[in-house]
Amino acid sequence: MNKETYQAMIRGLKATIIEKEVVFGEVDAKNDVLGLLDLLEDLDQFWNSEEDMDLNASDLHTFIEAARKRYSEVRHDG
């Protein structure tokens, strides 16, 4: 894996998370988004554990933490 491929993968997964929310809404997107956040975290830990693929890894970690917190508070009313 090279830096460009890694960064494109991360951007694509983040965009997918955002699009899921836009299309389905938070409630219906919750399970998919939480799964994608787990995937993002796993891929980052595997490919960027030494932060050589992305020197701004803290931005990704902030995104994951904020999204995980937001979605952990989403409740289904039905």
N, C-alpha and C positions, 0 to 999 in steps of 0.2 A: 504494500500500500504506500502510495506517495502522499505528500501533503495536500496536493490539489484534489486528489480523489477523496481523501479523508474529509477535507473541508466541504466538498460538494455533497458528500453523504450526510454530514451533520446538518448542512443548510436544508437539504431535501427533507430530512426527518422533522426538523423544526417547522418547516413550511407545511408539512402534512399534518402536524399537530394543530397548527393554527387553522388550517383549512377544515379539518374535522369539526372544530368548534364552530366555525362560521356556517358550515353546511348543516350540521346536525344539532347544534346547540350544546351547551355544557352537559346537560343531563344525559342526552343520548350518546354523546361522544366520550363520556367519562371512562368507560372500560377500555376503549381503544386508545385513548390518550394516555392513560396510566400504563398500558402495555408498551406504547411507543416511548414513553419516558424511561421505562425499564430498559428497553432496547438501546436508547440513546446512551444511557449511563453505562451499560455493559460494553457497547462498542467503544465509548470514550476510554473506559478503563483498560480495555484490551489494546487498542491502537495508540492511545495517547497517554499511557501511564506515566511517561517521563516528560510529558508536555513538549515533545519534539515535533509533533504534527500541528499543534496549535498553541502558540505562546500565550494566547488569551483564553486559556481553558476555564478560567474563573467566570467568564461571561456565560459559558455553557452551563456551568454548575449553578450559577445564579438563575438562569432560565429554568433549569430542571427543578430546582428547589421551589421557585415561585409557582410554577405550574403544578407541581405535586401538592403543594399546600392548597392552592385554589381548588383543585379537583378533589382533594380529600374532604373538602367542605361541601361539595355538591351532593345534594340529596334528591332522590327520586320521589316525587309526591304520589305516585300511583302505586 
